[in-house]
Amino acid sequence: MKASAVVPAYNEEKTIAGVIEPLLKAPCLGEVIVVSDGSTDSTAEVALRAGAQVVELKDNLGKGGAMIEGVGRTVYPVILFVDADLIGLTPDHVQDLVLPVLQDEADMTVGIFGKGRRATDLAQQIAPFLSGQRAVKRQVLERISNLEASRFGIEVVLTRYVYEQNLRVRDVLLPDLSHLMKEEKLGLLKGFSARMRMYWEIAKCASGR
């Protein structure tokens, strides 16, 4: 049995190939699907050249919408979600996230950065429920309504659901892994503004609105 990988991506042409490569090398995966969420750069083209299946969305649906669009194209019973801006992803990281779910030892795993970069490590230690790196059973996703509207709050919604339902969740340390921060991608002011929008979407989902 294998799993499907879904990578939501918005303007991630600089890092997407480096994410796809280890995904394709991981024995536990049977397919890698990149969802270009209304990207205006070369994300889709780079992902296609790197060997992924690519779904191009004309409009930006937000992270939750892109993830669910990707899930709709998958064929395997376990879905691995990873962010498109990761730095240092390896096939071992992928295996560590996916195998506990494939082997029915967990209903969802959540990847936690460790020994990567101080800023990203600290953020995940404070709020591990926001991690975009997770494997989850398809049947769990199918039980949660309106996930596509959650945008950046999708991880909060997933985490809240599995704990409310007393499902099995396992945290997985992902050593030497980090990601580009928004301020690094967009510049200080635009990056800060994008971060505030992200936090607002997360807060809305956390409050149940």
RACORVEN-V367867 format. One record per residue. RES is the residue in one small letter. PHI is phi in degrees with one decimal (none if undefined). PSI is psi in radians with two decimals (999 if undefined). OMEGA is omega in degrees with one decimal (999 if undefined). Layout:
BEGIN
res:RES phi:PHI psi:PSI omega:OMEGA
res:RES phi:PHI psi:PSI omega:OMEGA
END
This chain:
BEGIN
res:m phi:none psi:2.48 omega:179.5
res:k phi:-126.4 psi:3.08 omega:-180.0
res:a phi:-122.9 psi:2.88 omega:175.5
res:s phi:-105.9 psi:2.48 omega:174.0
res:a phi:-106.5 psi:2.33 omega:176.6
res:v phi:-121.9 psi:2.20 omega:-177.2
res:v phi:-121.8 psi:1.78 omega:174.9
res:p phi:-74.8 psi:2.38 omega:-174.0
res:a phi:-144.7 psi:2.27 omega:173.6
res:y phi:-127.5 psi:1.89 omega:178.7
res:n phi:54.5 psi:1.01 omega:-178.7
res:e phi:-120.4 psi:0.67 omega:-176.6
res:e phi:-62.5 psi:-0.43 omega:-177.3
res:k phi:-76.0 psi:-0.50 omega:-172.9
res:t phi:-117.2 psi:-0.25 omega:-169.8
res:i phi:-62.6 psi:-0.67 omega:-179.2
res:a phi:-63.6 psi:-0.65 omega:179.4
res:g phi:-69.7 psi:-0.32 omega:174.7
res:v phi:-86.4 psi:-0.71 omega:-177.4
res:i phi:-65.9 psi:-0.72 omega:-174.6
res:e phi:-54.9 psi:-0.92 omega:179.1
res:p phi:-68.3 psi:-0.49 omega:176.4
res:l phi:-63.6 psi:-0.76 omega:-179.5
res:l phi:-67.1 psi:-0.44 omega:-178.9
res:k phi:-86.4 psi:-0.21 omega:-176.4
res:a phi:-77.8 psi:2.13 omega:-177.1
res:p phi:-62.2 psi:-0.42 omega:-175.3
res:c phi:-78.0 psi:-0.18 omega:-176.6
res:l phi:-101.4 psi:2.44 omega:177.3
res:g phi:-106.5 psi:-0.24 omega:178.9
res:e phi:-161.1 psi:2.64 omega:178.2
res:v phi:-128.4 psi:2.07 omega:-176.6
res:i phi:-119.0 psi:2.09 omega:175.6
res:v phi:-100.5 psi:2.25 omega:177.3
res:v phi:-108.1 psi:1.86 omega:177.7
res:s phi:-80.9 psi:1.91 omega:-168.6
res:d phi:-88.5 psi:1.21 omega:-178.7
res:g phi:70.2 psi:0.48 omega:-178.1
res:s phi:-60.1 psi:2.54 omega:177.8
res:t phi:-109.0 psi:0.06 omega:177.4
res:d phi:-109.0 psi:-2.70 omega:-175.2
res:s phi:-97.9 psi:0.43 omega:-178.5
res:t phi:-52.2 psi:-0.88 omega:-175.8
res:a phi:-62.9 psi:-0.76 omega:-178.3
res:e phi:-65.4 psi:-0.76 omega:179.6
res:v phi:-63.8 psi:-0.74 omega:-179.8
res:a phi:-64.3 psi:-0.71 omega:179.5
res:l phi:-64.7 psi:-0.76 omega:178.5
res:r phi:-64.0 psi:-0.54 omega:-179.1
res:a phi:-75.9 psi:-0.21 omega:175.0
res:g phi:110.5 psi:0.09 omega:-179.7
res:a phi:-87.0 psi:2.74 omega:163.6
res:q phi:-75.2 psi:2.45 omega:-174.5
res:v phi:-125.7 psi:2.29 omega:171.9
res:v phi:-111.4 psi:2.10 omega:179.4
res:e phi:-102.1 psi:2.05 omega:176.3
res:l phi:-94.6 psi:2.29 omega:-179.4
res:k phi:-65.7 psi:-0.73 omega:-178.3
res:d phi:-109.1 psi:2.69 omega:177.4
res:n phi:-79.9 psi:1.98 omega:-178.8
res:l phi:-92.2 psi:-0.21 omega:-172.2
res:g phi:90.9 psi:2.87 omega:-172.8
res:k phi:-58.4 psi:-0.81 omega:-178.8
res:g phi:-60.7 psi:-0.78 omega:178.8
res:g phi:-62.8 psi:-0.73 omega:179.4
res:a phi:-64.8 psi:-0.73 omega:179.8
res:m phi:-62.8 psi:-0.76 omega:-178.7
res:i phi:-70.8 psi:-0.59 omega:173.0
res:e phi:-59.5 psi:-0.74 omega:178.7
res:g phi:-65.6 psi:-0.75 omega:179.2
res:v phi:-57.6 psi:-0.64 omega:-179.3
res:g phi:-65.0 psi:-0.28 omega:179.2
res:r phi:-99.9 psi:-0.04 omega:-174.5
res:t phi:-87.6 psi:2.83 omega:-178.0
res:v phi:-123.6 psi:-0.13 omega:-174.4
res:y phi:-102.6 psi:2.78 omega:-172.9
res:p phi:-80.9 psi:-0.17 omega:177.1
res:v phi:-122.2 psi:2.35 omega:-178.2
res:i phi:-115.2 psi:2.23 omega:172.8
res:l phi:-101.9 psi:2.19 omega:173.4
res:f phi:-104.9 psi:2.30 omega:171.8
res:v phi:-137.5 psi:2.62 omega:178.5
res:d phi:-75.9 psi:2.70 omega:-176.0
res:a phi:-87.4 psi:-0.08 omega:-176.8
res:d phi:-110.7 psi:0.41 omega:-177.9
res:l phi:-70.8 psi:2.61 omega:175.9
res:i phi:-124.4 psi:2.05 omega:175.7
res:g phi:97.8 psi:0.24 omega:178.4
res:l phi:-65.5 psi:2.41 omega:179.3
res:t phi:-127.6 psi:2.81 omega:174.2
res:p phi:-58.4 psi:-0.54 omega:178.2
res:d phi:-65.6 psi:-0.69 omega:174.8
res:h phi:-57.2 psi:-0.78 omega:-177.9
res:v phi:-62.9 psi:-0.83 omega:179.8
res:q phi:-60.3 psi:-0.75 omega:-178.3
res:d phi:-63.2 psi:-0.58 omega:178.9
res:l phi:-76.9 psi:-0.69 omega:-169.9
res:v phi:-85.7 psi:-0.72 omega:-170.4
res:l phi:-59.1 psi:-0.71 omega:178.6
res:p phi:-58.6 psi:-0.57 omega:178.6
res:v phi:-79.3 psi:-0.75 omega:177.7
res:l phi:-59.6 psi:-0.64 omega:-177.6
res:q phi:-89.1 psi:0.15 omega:177.0
res:d phi:60.4 psi:0.61 omega:173.5
res:e phi:-95.0 psi:-0.22 omega:179.1
res:a phi:-153.8 psi:2.67 omega:173.8
res:d phi:-89.6 psi:-0.41 omega:176.4
res:m phi:-154.2 psi:2.46 omega:170.4
res:t phi:-112.7 psi:2.65 omega:178.7
res:v phi:-128.6 psi:2.13 omega:-178.4
res:g phi:-84.7 psi:2.32 omega:-178.6
res:i phi:-119.6 psi:2.18 omega:177.7
res:f phi:-63.5 psi:2.53 omega:175.3
res:g phi:-153.3 psi:2.37 omega:178.8
res:k phi:59.9 psi:0.52 omega:176.4
res:g phi:-97.8 psi:-1.79 omega:174.6
res:r phi:-114.6 psi:2.51 omega:-172.3
res:r phi:-56.1 psi:-0.78 omega:-175.3
res:a phi:-64.1 psi:-0.78 omega:-178.1
res:t phi:-75.4 psi:-0.62 omega:175.7
res:d phi:-60.2 psi:-0.82 omega:-176.8
res:l phi:-63.2 psi:-0.75 omega:-178.8
res:a phi:-59.8 psi:-0.71 omega:-178.3
res:q phi:-78.4 psi:-0.49 omega:175.4
res:q phi:-68.1 psi:-0.61 omega:179.1
res:i phi:-74.1 psi:-0.73 omega:-175.7
res:a phi:-135.8 psi:1.24 omega:-178.4
res:p phi:-62.6 psi:-0.39 omega:-178.6
res:f phi:-69.7 psi:-0.14 omega:178.3
res:l phi:-93.1 psi:-0.02 omega:-177.5
res:s phi:-60.9 psi:2.34 omega:176.8
res:g phi:-87.3 psi:-0.06 omega:-178.7
res:q phi:-97.6 psi:1.86 omega:-178.4
res:r phi:-160.5 psi:2.60 omega:172.8
res:a phi:-112.8 psi:2.46 omega:-175.2
res:v phi:-149.1 psi:2.57 omega:177.2
res:k phi:-68.9 psi:2.43 omega:179.2
res:r phi:-56.2 psi:-0.70 omega:-176.8
res:q phi:-62.8 psi:-0.48 omega:176.0
res:v phi:-69.7 psi:-0.80 omega:179.4
res:l phi:-59.8 psi:-0.68 omega:-176.3
res:e phi:-69.2 psi:-0.30 omega:-179.9
res:r phi:-85.8 psi:-0.22 omega:-173.8
res:i phi:-100.5 psi:2.11 omega:-177.4
res:s phi:-83.6 psi:2.60 omega:169.6
res:n phi:63.6 psi:0.47 omega:178.2
res:l phi:-59.7 psi:-0.58 omega:-174.8
res:e phi:-65.0 psi:-0.33 omega:-178.7
res:a phi:-92.8 psi:0.02 omega:-172.1
res:s phi:-81.8 psi:-0.25 omega:179.1
res:r phi:50.7 psi:-2.23 omega:-178.9
res:f phi:-71.3 psi:-0.12 omega:179.3
res:g phi:-87.9 psi:0.11 omega:-173.1
res:i phi:-62.7 psi:-0.64 omega:179.2
res:e phi:-65.6 psi:-0.63 omega:176.9
res:v phi:-64.2 psi:-0.76 omega:-179.5
res:v phi:-63.1 psi:-0.79 omega:178.5
res:l phi:-60.5 psi:-0.84 omega:-177.7
res:t phi:-63.0 psi:-0.78 omega:-179.4
res:r phi:-62.1 psi:-0.72 omega:-178.6
res:y phi:-63.6 psi:-0.85 omega:-174.9
res:v phi:-65.7 psi:-0.56 omega:178.4
res:y phi:-76.5 psi:-0.64 omega:176.7
res:e phi:-63.8 psi:-0.56 omega:-178.6
res:q phi:-92.8 psi:0.09 omega:-179.6
res:n phi:55.9 psi:0.68 omega:176.7
res:l phi:-82.0 psi:2.88 omega:-175.7
res:r phi:-86.2 psi:2.08 omega:-179.3
res:v phi:-121.8 psi:2.35 omega:178.9
res:r phi:-125.6 psi:2.20 omega:172.6
res:d phi:-80.0 psi:2.40 omega:-178.1
res:v phi:-124.4 psi:2.10 omega:177.8
res:l phi:-72.7 psi:2.31 omega:179.9
res:l phi:-117.6 psi:1.51 omega:-174.3
res:p phi:-66.0 psi:2.54 omega:174.6
res:d phi:62.9 psi:0.40 omega:178.2
res:l phi:-111.6 psi:2.44 omega:176.1
res:s phi:-150.9 psi:-2.96 omega:177.2
res:h phi:-148.4 psi:2.84 omega:174.9
res:l phi:-71.8 psi:2.31 omega:177.7
res:m phi:-82.1 psi:2.75 omega:-175.8
res:k phi:-60.0 psi:-0.62 omega:179.8
res:e phi:-66.8 psi:-0.51 omega:177.4
res:e phi:-74.4 psi:-0.57 omega:-178.0
res:k phi:-82.2 psi:-0.65 omega:-169.7
res:l phi:-112.4 psi:-0.13 omega:-171.6
res:g phi:94.3 psi:2.85 omega:-171.3
res:l phi:-60.4 psi:-0.90 omega:-174.3
res:l phi:-72.3 psi:-0.87 omega:179.1
res:k phi:-64.6 psi:-0.66 omega:178.8
res:g phi:-65.1 psi:-0.73 omega:178.4
res:f phi:-64.0 psi:-0.71 omega:178.9
res:s phi:-63.5 psi:-0.75 omega:178.3
res:a phi:-64.1 psi:-0.65 omega:178.3
res:r phi:-64.9 psi:-0.71 omega:178.9
res:m phi:-64.4 psi:-0.68 omega:176.6
res:r phi:-63.8 psi:-0.72 omega:178.5
res:m phi:-61.1 psi:-0.81 omega:-179.1
res:y phi:-63.3 psi:-0.61 omega:179.2
res:w phi:-65.4 psi:-0.76 omega:178.2
res:e phi:-63.8 psi:-0.70 omega:177.6
res:i phi:-63.6 psi:-0.76 omega:-178.5
res:a phi:-64.2 psi:-0.66 omega:178.2
res:k phi:-62.4 psi:-0.75 omega:178.9
res:c phi:-67.9 psi:-0.67 omega:-179.2
res:a phi:-65.0 psi:-0.57 omega:-179.0
res:s phi:-85.6 psi:-0.12 omega:178.8
res:g phi:83.0 psi:0.22 omega:-179.0
res:r phi:-87.0 psi:999 omega:999
END
